[in-house]
Amino acid sequence: MDNLFILAIIGANVLFSIKGFNDESFFRKYQFHVGSIRAGEQIRMISSAFLHADIVHLAFNMIALYSFAPVITETLGNLTFLLIYAGSLIFGSLLTMVFHGNEYNYRAVGASGAVTGIIYSAILLYPDMVIGIFGIIPMPAYIFGIAYLLYSIYGMKSRTDNIGHTAHFGGAIGGYAITLLKEPILFEQSTFMVILLAIPIIILFVMAKMGKL
């Protein structure tokens, strides 16, 4: 039953993305576009997370989701998995609007924010699990999580690629916050990891406050 929920999310992403691959007007209508969102089309903040730029982008996100989602469903249940996925998606879009809200031509697509929230939630639950980087390099999950968010901050600041680093970071914040709200016992059981995984989030907001982003 748990896998059915995961497969349903993956199926929605695949179907919506394939439609976007084959229908440019559909793609443009539902992608994340700041100007359109500010004009009242807030649905794009959600629909854009089910579109992808190409098949590689789609496959990468869905493989990551399929790899980490069972950690959430088996530990916290299906409804909490859906809550974290949806909440991380929204957090990713909201943070993107915070940082890019005045860039009317800013566009983005992809489930990366929601998927990053699932990954960061799984890391918070099991920080010592080992993640295979590129499938071959073993790394403790908490080190990967911190390094990934620090890299996202770098990407947000440098803007040298087309990756939606802000949505990734917002998704991670969503996954982190919702997991702690649902499992406050982690504050007692994993105090050090809760603090450690919050460090990149604190760094982001300090840098933003100082105008460094």
C-alpha positions as CSV (number, residue, x, y, z in Angstrom):
1,M,0.0,0.0,0.0
2,D,2.8,2.4,0.8
3,N,4.3,2.0,-2.7
4,L,0.9,2.8,-4.2
5,F,1.1,6.3,-2.8
6,I,4.7,6.8,-4.0
7,L,3.8,5.4,-7.5
8,A,0.8,7.6,-7.7
9,I,2.9,10.7,-7.2
10,I,5.5,9.4,-9.7
11,G,2.7,8.6,-12.1
12,A,1.3,12.2,-11.9
13,N,4.7,13.6,-12.5
14,V,5.3,11.4,-15.5
15,L,1.9,12.0,-17.1
16,F,2.0,15.8,-16.6
17,S,5.6,16.0,-17.8
18,I,4.9,13.9,-20.9
19,K,2.0,16.2,-21.7
20,G,4.3,19.2,-21.4
21,F,7.0,17.6,-23.6
22,N,4.5,17.2,-26.4
23,D,2.4,20.4,-25.9
24,E,4.4,23.6,-25.7
25,S,1.3,25.8,-24.9
26,F,0.4,23.4,-22.0
27,F,4.0,23.7,-20.7
28,R,4.0,27.4,-20.9
29,K,0.6,27.7,-19.2
30,Y,1.6,25.7,-16.1
31,Q,5.3,26.4,-15.7
32,F,6.5,28.6,-12.8
33,H,6.6,32.1,-14.2
34,V,7.0,35.0,-11.8
35,G,5.2,37.6,-13.9
36,S,2.1,35.3,-14.4
37,I,2.1,34.3,-10.7
38,R,2.1,38.0,-9.6
39,A,-0.7,38.6,-12.1
40,G,-2.9,36.1,-10.2
41,E,-2.0,32.6,-11.6
42,Q,-0.9,31.1,-8.3
43,I,-1.8,27.6,-9.6
44,R,1.6,27.7,-11.4
45,M,3.3,27.5,-8.0
46,I,2.0,24.0,-7.7
47,S,1.5,22.8,-11.3
48,S,5.1,23.7,-12.2
49,A,6.3,21.0,-9.8
50,F,4.7,18.3,-12.0
51,L,6.4,19.5,-15.2
52,H,10.0,18.8,-16.2
53,A,12.5,20.2,-18.7
54,D,13.3,16.9,-20.3
55,I,13.2,13.1,-19.7
56,V,16.6,13.2,-17.9
57,H,15.3,15.8,-15.5
58,L,12.2,13.8,-14.9
59,A,14.0,10.5,-14.4
60,F,16.5,12.0,-12.0
61,N,13.8,13.4,-9.8
62,M,11.6,10.3,-9.8
63,I,14.5,7.9,-9.1
64,A,15.5,10.1,-6.1
65,L,11.9,10.2,-4.9
66,Y,11.5,6.4,-5.3
67,S,14.7,5.9,-3.4
68,F,13.9,8.0,-0.4
69,A,10.1,8.1,-0.1
70,P,9.9,4.6,1.4
71,V,11.9,5.9,4.4
72,I,9.1,8.3,5.1
73,T,6.1,6.0,4.4
74,E,7.5,3.2,6.5
75,T,8.4,5.4,9.4
76,L,5.7,8.1,9.5
77,G,3.0,6.7,7.2
78,N,1.4,7.6,3.9
79,L,-0.5,10.7,5.0
80,T,2.6,12.3,6.5
81,F,4.6,11.4,3.4
82,L,1.9,13.3,1.3
83,L,2.0,16.2,3.8
84,I,5.8,16.5,3.6
85,Y,5.8,16.2,-0.2
86,A,3.1,18.8,-0.6
87,G,4.4,21.1,2.1
88,S,8.0,20.9,0.6
89,L,6.6,21.7,-2.8
90,I,4.9,24.8,-1.5
91,F,7.9,25.9,0.6
92,G,10.0,25.6,-2.5
93,S,7.7,27.8,-4.5
94,L,7.3,30.3,-1.7
95,L,11.0,30.7,-1.1
96,T,11.5,31.1,-4.9
97,M,9.0,34.0,-4.8
98,V,10.8,35.5,-1.9
99,F,14.2,35.5,-3.7
100,H,13.0,36.0,-7.3
101,G,9.7,37.8,-6.9
102,N,10.9,40.9,-8.6
103,E,12.3,39.0,-11.6
104,Y,9.2,38.9,-13.8
105,N,10.7,36.7,-16.4
106,Y,12.0,34.1,-14.0
107,R,10.8,30.6,-15.0
108,A,11.2,27.1,-13.5
109,V,9.8,23.6,-13.6
110,G,10.4,20.4,-11.7
111,A,9.6,18.4,-8.6
112,S,13.0,19.0,-7.1
113,G,11.7,21.1,-4.2
114,A,9.3,18.5,-3.1
115,V,11.8,15.7,-3.7
116,T,14.5,17.6,-1.7
117,G,12.0,17.9,1.1
118,I,11.5,14.2,1.2
119,I,15.3,13.6,1.1
120,Y,16.0,16.1,3.9
121,S,13.1,14.6,6.0
122,A,14.6,11.1,5.5
123,I,18.0,12.4,6.6
124,L,16.6,14.0,9.7
125,L,15.0,10.7,10.6
126,Y,18.0,8.6,9.8
127,P,21.1,10.9,9.7
128,D,23.5,8.0,10.0
129,M,22.3,6.0,7.0
130,V,24.7,5.8,4.1
131,I,24.0,7.4,0.8
132,G,25.8,6.3,-2.3
133,I,27.0,9.4,-4.2
134,F,26.8,8.6,-7.9
135,G,25.9,5.1,-6.7
136,I,29.4,4.4,-5.7
137,I,30.8,6.9,-3.1
138,P,29.4,6.1,0.4
139,M,28.7,9.2,2.5
140,P,26.8,9.6,5.8
141,A,23.4,11.1,5.1
142,Y,23.8,14.1,7.4
143,I,27.0,15.1,5.7
144,F,25.4,14.8,2.3
145,G,22.4,16.9,3.4
146,I,24.5,19.7,4.8
147,A,26.9,19.7,1.9
148,Y,24.0,19.8,-0.6
149,L,22.3,22.8,1.1
150,L,25.6,24.6,1.3
151,Y,26.1,24.0,-2.4
152,S,22.5,25.3,-3.0
153,I,23.5,28.5,-1.2
154,Y,26.5,28.8,-3.5
155,G,24.2,28.2,-6.5
156,M,21.7,30.8,-5.4
157,K,24.5,33.3,-5.0
158,S,26.5,32.6,-8.1
159,R,23.6,32.0,-10.5
160,T,25.9,30.3,-13.0
161,D,23.5,27.5,-14.0
162,N,19.8,26.8,-14.8
163,I,19.2,24.8,-11.6
164,G,16.4,26.0,-9.3
165,H,18.6,26.0,-6.2
166,T,16.1,28.2,-4.3
167,A,13.3,25.7,-4.7
168,H,15.6,22.9,-3.6
169,F,16.5,24.9,-0.5
170,G,12.9,25.8,0.2
171,G,11.9,22.2,-0.1
172,A,14.5,21.1,2.3
173,I,13.2,23.7,4.8
174,G,9.7,22.3,4.4
175,G,10.8,18.7,4.9
176,Y,12.8,19.7,7.9
177,A,10.1,21.8,9.6
178,I,7.2,19.4,8.9
179,T,9.1,16.4,10.1
180,L,9.9,18.1,13.4
181,L,6.3,19.2,13.8
182,K,5.1,15.6,13.2
183,E,7.9,14.1,15.3
184,P,8.9,16.6,18.0
185,I,10.5,13.7,20.0
186,L,13.4,14.2,17.6
187,F,14.3,17.3,19.6
188,E,15.1,15.0,22.5
189,Q,16.3,11.9,20.7
190,S,18.5,13.6,18.1
191,T,19.2,17.1,19.5
192,F,22.7,17.3,18.0
193,M,21.5,16.3,14.5
194,V,18.5,18.6,14.6
195,I,20.8,21.5,15.3
196,L,23.5,20.4,12.8
197,L,21.0,20.0,10.0
198,A,19.6,23.5,10.8
199,I,23.0,25.2,10.3
200,P,22.7,25.6,6.5
201,I,19.2,27.0,6.9
202,I,20.5,29.6,9.5
203,I,23.4,30.5,7.2
204,L,21.0,31.1,4.3
205,F,18.8,33.5,6.3
206,V,21.8,35.3,7.9
207,M,23.2,35.8,4.4
208,A,19.9,37.0,3.1
209,K,19.5,39.4,6.0
210,M,23.0,40.8,5.3
211,G,22.2,41.2,1.6
212,K,24.8,38.6,0.6
213,L,22.5,36.7,-1.8
